[in-house]
């Protein structure tokens, strides 16, 4: 059977799982608007807030703990908020409830400065206070695919003249039961500049391809993307069950839940420059923190 030319009736379980996975990303983190910058450069740290704390209706304060390697030049005030700074911290506090940031509105809290850090990730820990409770976005992931509940805001500091890597998050491989010849890998990709995911490889599979699944009428069809998958600058592109994904075929060994699979992603930027990133991706029955696994979603050259 040709795995890149498959059609069948779409099971409700797949559609339900895809929907639940999409909803899982609704509670966003406090992040930086521009996720990479060169060492020695001026940098505008714009902290994006687009939600209140859990079970809260509004954000009433934000405190940024400034990491070593970032020299603050100026913090931008906000109308109706008190701006304060102390050794290593900058904070904004709403002067009255009506000045608080509603949970359904987005805003940026801006700190201007200069990067003195060496190339590598630089973490800004941010305390968000709300009308009910608080959220301390201060956890630094233990690895590339780790998913802390309250991650700090990451800035990738680059060597001058170097290209920023594609940011990969929420990566996982669906487990393959004995006798199964294929499975899928899923993740979120965010590139600082326009590029394409053009391929992948892993020692656990003979073939790894970028695929797309979509409904055509009442039939779910899957096809390989021969030209790769576009990653627009600054936009998150999700690889999910029932959508874009990596198809791992010709499995050479068991892919059991709890194991880790090395996967190398291949990219091509707008100038034709190729690059690679190798990840250690956990194997699971379903998306970590997402919907429960479904038997219809098991991969055997089909989704």
C-alpha positions as CSV (number, residue, x, y, z in Angstrom):
1,X,0.0,0.0,0.0
2,X,1.3,3.4,-0.9
3,X,1.2,5.4,2.4
4,X,1.3,8.8,0.7
5,X,-1.9,8.1,-1.3
6,X,-4.5,6.9,1.3
7,X,-8.2,7.7,1.6
8,X,-10.8,6.4,3.9
9,X,-13.8,7.5,5.9
10,X,-12.6,9.8,8.7
11,X,-13.4,8.3,12.1
12,X,-15.1,10.5,14.6
13,X,-12.4,9.7,17.2
14,X,-9.7,11.4,15.1
15,X,-11.7,14.5,14.6
16,X,-12.5,14.7,18.3
17,X,-8.9,14.2,19.2
18,X,-7.8,17.0,16.8
19,X,-10.4,19.3,18.3
20,X,-9.3,18.6,21.8
21,X,-5.7,19.2,21.0
22,X,-6.5,22.5,19.4
23,X,-8.4,23.6,22.5
24,X,-5.5,22.5,24.7
25,X,-3.4,25.5,23.5
26,X,-6.0,28.1,24.4
27,X,-4.4,29.0,27.8
28,X,-1.3,30.8,26.4
29,X,1.9,31.7,28.4
30,X,3.5,35.0,28.9
31,X,6.0,35.1,26.0
32,X,8.3,37.5,24.2
33,X,7.1,39.0,20.9
34,X,10.5,38.7,19.3
35,X,12.1,35.4,20.3
36,X,15.6,35.9,19.1
37,X,18.3,38.6,18.9
38,X,22.0,38.8,18.4
39,X,24.4,39.3,21.3
40,X,25.6,42.9,21.6
41,X,22.4,44.2,20.0
42,X,19.8,46.5,21.3
43,X,16.7,44.5,22.1
44,X,13.0,45.4,22.8
45,X,11.7,42.8,25.3
46,X,7.9,43.0,24.6
47,X,6.2,40.6,27.1
48,X,2.9,39.5,25.5
49,X,0.0,38.9,27.9
50,X,-3.2,37.6,26.3
51,X,-5.0,35.9,29.2
52,X,-5.6,36.2,33.0
53,X,-4.5,33.7,35.6
54,X,-6.5,30.5,36.0
55,X,-10.1,31.3,37.2
56,X,-9.4,35.0,37.1
57,X,-11.0,37.7,35.0
58,X,-8.2,40.3,34.7
59,X,-4.4,40.8,35.0
60,X,-3.6,43.4,37.7
61,X,0.2,43.3,37.7
62,X,3.3,42.0,36.0
63,X,6.8,41.7,37.5
64,X,9.8,40.9,35.2
65,X,12.9,39.5,36.9
66,X,15.7,40.7,34.6
67,X,18.3,38.0,33.9
68,X,22.1,38.6,33.9
69,X,23.1,39.3,30.3
70,X,20.4,41.9,29.7
71,X,21.1,45.5,30.5
72,X,17.9,47.5,31.0
73,X,17.8,50.9,29.4
74,X,14.2,51.9,29.8
75,X,10.9,50.3,30.8
76,X,7.8,51.7,29.0
77,X,5.0,53.0,31.3
78,X,1.4,52.1,30.8
79,X,-1.5,54.6,31.3
80,X,-3.3,53.8,34.5
81,X,-0.5,51.6,35.9
82,X,2.3,52.3,38.3
83,X,5.8,51.5,36.9
84,X,8.5,50.6,39.5
85,X,12.0,49.1,39.3
86,X,14.4,47.8,41.8
87,X,17.5,45.7,41.7
88,X,16.9,43.1,39.0
89,X,13.1,43.6,38.8
90,X,10.6,45.8,36.8
91,X,7.0,45.8,37.7
92,X,3.7,47.3,36.5
93,X,0.6,47.5,38.8
94,X,-2.9,48.6,37.8
95,X,-3.9,51.7,39.8
96,X,-7.6,50.7,40.0
97,X,-9.7,47.6,38.9
98,X,-10.9,49.5,35.8
99,X,-7.3,49.8,34.6
100,X,-6.6,46.1,34.9
101,X,-6.1,44.1,31.7
102,X,-9.3,42.0,31.0
103,X,-8.6,38.3,30.4
104,X,-9.9,38.5,26.8
105,X,-7.7,41.4,25.8
106,X,-4.0,41.3,24.7
107,X,-1.3,43.7,25.6
108,X,2.5,44.1,25.7
109,X,4.7,45.2,28.6
110,X,7.9,46.6,27.1
111,X,11.4,46.8,28.4
112,X,14.2,48.2,26.2
113,X,17.8,47.2,26.8
114,X,21.0,45.7,25.4
115,X,22.0,42.1,25.1
116,X,25.3,41.2,26.6
117,X,24.7,37.5,27.1
118,X,26.6,34.8,25.2
119,X,24.8,32.9,22.5
120,X,22.2,30.5,23.9
121,X,18.8,30.7,25.6
122,X,18.2,33.5,28.0
123,X,15.2,33.1,30.4
124,X,13.0,36.0,31.7
125,X,11.0,34.9,34.7
126,X,7.7,36.8,34.9
127,X,5.2,37.0,37.8
128,X,1.6,37.7,36.7
129,X,-0.8,38.8,39.4
130,X,-4.6,38.8,38.8
131,X,-7.8,39.7,40.5
132,X,-7.8,36.1,41.7
133,X,-4.5,34.5,42.4
134,X,-1.3,34.7,40.4
135,X,0.9,32.8,37.9
136,X,4.6,32.6,38.2
137,X,6.0,32.0,34.7
138,X,9.5,31.0,36.0
139,X,10.1,27.4,35.1
140,X,13.1,26.6,32.8
141,X,12.5,23.5,30.7
142,X,14.9,20.6,31.4
143,X,15.3,19.8,27.7
144,X,14.1,20.7,24.2
145,X,10.8,18.8,24.4
146,X,10.1,19.4,28.1
147,X,6.7,21.0,28.8
148,X,6.7,22.8,32.2
149,X,3.4,24.1,33.4
150,X,4.6,27.6,33.9
151,X,7.5,28.2,31.5
152,X,9.7,31.3,31.7
153,X,9.8,33.5,28.6
154,X,12.7,32.4,26.4
155,X,14.9,34.6,24.3
156,X,17.4,32.8,22.0
157,X,20.6,34.9,21.9
158,X,22.5,34.4,18.7
159,X,26.0,34.9,17.6
160,X,26.2,38.0,15.2
161,X,25.3,37.0,11.7
162,X,23.9,33.6,12.6
163,X,20.4,32.4,11.7
164,X,17.9,31.8,14.5
165,X,16.9,28.2,15.0
166,X,13.3,27.1,14.6
167,X,11.6,26.9,17.9
168,X,10.1,23.5,18.6
169,X,7.6,22.8,21.4
170,X,5.1,20.2,22.5
171,X,6.8,17.5,20.4
172,X,5.7,13.8,20.8
173,X,5.6,10.6,18.8
174,X,2.5,8.3,19.0
175,X,3.4,4.9,20.3
176,X,3.3,2.0,17.8
177,X,2.0,-1.4,18.9
178,X,3.8,-4.6,17.9
179,X,3.3,-5.4,14.2
180,X,2.6,-1.8,13.3
181,X,4.7,-0.4,10.5
182,X,4.2,3.3,10.9
183,X,3.3,6.1,13.3
184,X,3.2,9.8,13.5
185,X,5.2,12.6,15.1
186,X,3.6,15.9,16.2
187,X,4.9,19.2,17.4
188,X,4.6,23.0,17.1
189,X,7.1,24.9,15.0
190,X,7.8,28.7,15.1
191,X,10.5,30.2,12.9
192,X,11.8,33.7,13.4
193,X,12.2,34.1,9.6
194,X,10.3,32.6,6.7
195,X,11.5,29.0,6.1
196,X,10.2,25.5,5.2
197,X,10.3,22.2,6.9
198,X,11.5,20.1,4.0
199,X,12.1,16.7,5.6
200,X,13.1,14.6,8.5
201,X,14.9,11.4,9.5
202,X,15.1,9.1,12.4
203,X,17.0,5.8,13.1
204,X,13.8,4.1,14.2
205,X,12.1,4.4,10.7
206,X,13.2,3.7,7.1
207,X,11.2,6.7,5.9
208,X,10.2,10.0,7.5
209,X,8.1,12.4,5.5
210,X,6.1,15.6,6.0
211,X,2.4,14.7,5.4
212,X,-0.9,16.5,5.3
213,X,-4.3,15.0,6.2
214,X,-7.5,16.8,5.3
215,X,-11.2,16.2,4.5
216,X,-12.3,16.1,0.9
217,X,-16.0,15.7,1.1
218,X,-16.7,12.9,3.6
219,X,-13.3,11.3,3.0
220,X,-10.1,11.9,4.9
221,X,-7.1,11.9,2.6
222,X,-3.4,11.9,3.3
223,X,-0.5,13.0,1.0
224,X,3.2,13.7,1.3
225,X,4.2,17.4,0.9
226,X,7.0,17.1,-1.7
227,X,7.9,20.8,-1.4
228,X,7.8,20.8,2.3
229,X,5.7,22.8,4.8
230,X,5.9,26.6,4.9
231,X,6.7,28.2,8.2
232,X,5.8,31.9,8.0
233,X,8.0,34.2,10.0
234,X,6.9,34.5,13.6
235,X,3.9,32.3,13.3
236,X,3.3,29.0,15.1
237,X,2.6,26.0,12.8
238,X,1.1,23.0,14.5
239,X,1.7,19.4,13.4
240,X,-1.2,17.5,14.8
241,X,-3.2,14.3,14.3
242,X,-5.7,15.0,11.5
243,X,-3.5,17.8,10.0
244,X,0.1,18.4,9.1
245,X,2.4,15.8,10.7
246,X,5.6,13.8,10.3
247,X,4.8,10.3,9.1
248,X,7.3,7.7,10.3
249,X,7.1,4.5,8.1
250,X,9.0,1.2,7.8
251,X,9.6,1.1,11.6
252,X,12.8,-0.7,12.4
253,X,12.1,-1.2,16.1
254,X,9.3,-1.0,18.7
255,X,8.1,2.6,19.5
256,X,6.8,2.1,23.1
257,X,5.2,4.7,25.3
258,X,7.8,6.1,27.7
259,X,10.7,5.8,25.2
260,X,12.5,8.6,23.5
261,X,13.0,8.8,19.7
262,X,15.7,11.0,18.1
263,X,14.3,12.9,15.1
264,X,16.3,15.3,12.8
265,X,14.3,18.0,11.2
266,X,15.6,19.6,7.9
267,X,14.8,23.2,7.0
268,X,15.4,25.4,4.0
269,X,15.2,29.2,4.3
270,X,14.1,31.8,1.7
271,X,17.7,32.1,0.4
272,X,18.0,28.3,-0.1
273,X,20.2,27.8,3.0
274,X,19.7,24.4,4.6
275,X,19.9,23.6,8.3
276,X,19.1,20.8,10.6
277,X,17.9,20.4,14.2
278,X,17.9,17.1,16.1
279,X,15.4,16.5,18.9
280,X,14.9,13.8,21.5
281,X,11.1,13.3,21.3
282,X,9.1,11.4,23.9
283,X,6.7,8.6,22.9
284,X,3.2,8.7,24.2
285,X,-0.3,7.3,23.6
286,X,-1.6,10.8,23.1
287,X,-0.5,14.4,23.3
288,X,1.0,15.2,26.7
289,X,-1.7,17.0,28.6
290,X,-4.1,16.5,25.7
291,X,-6.9,14.1,24.8
292,X,-6.7,10.4,25.6
293,X,-5.4,8.0,23.0
294,X,-7.8,6.5,20.5
295,X,-7.5,3.2,18.7
296,X,-8.5,4.8,15.5
297,X,-5.6,7.2,15.7
298,X,-3.0,4.4,15.8
299,X,-0.7,4.7,12.8
300,X,-0.3,1.9,10.4
301,X,0.1,3.9,7.2
302,X,-3.1,5.5,8.1
303,X,-4.5,8.1,10.5
